């Protein structure tokens, strides 16, 4: 994805699956917003788009990628952040996919 401002959910899906970490699919949140999700029972990583408030230094008003994680195995845990830096998003996907058991080894063989 060269320009987040004009990227579509299909672009985000293609980018996320191109990382070859885990398999993402298109989905919708309860509010109807399109997202991409990598999930197994009780764990998930969600990616979508958001926009920084104008008051945020350096990135105010810019569009970014939202990353949410959910872990319902035992006590609930999760996290969320937004970034314009796709390398940071990739690093978080890798870290969280490992922690949540979402890495698909077969994807990494090719």
Secondary structure by P-SEA (a helix, b strand, c coil): ccccccccaaaaaaaaaaaccbbbbbbccccccccccccccccbbbbbbbbccccccccccbbbbbbbbbbccccccccccccccaaaaaaaaaaaaaaacccccccccc
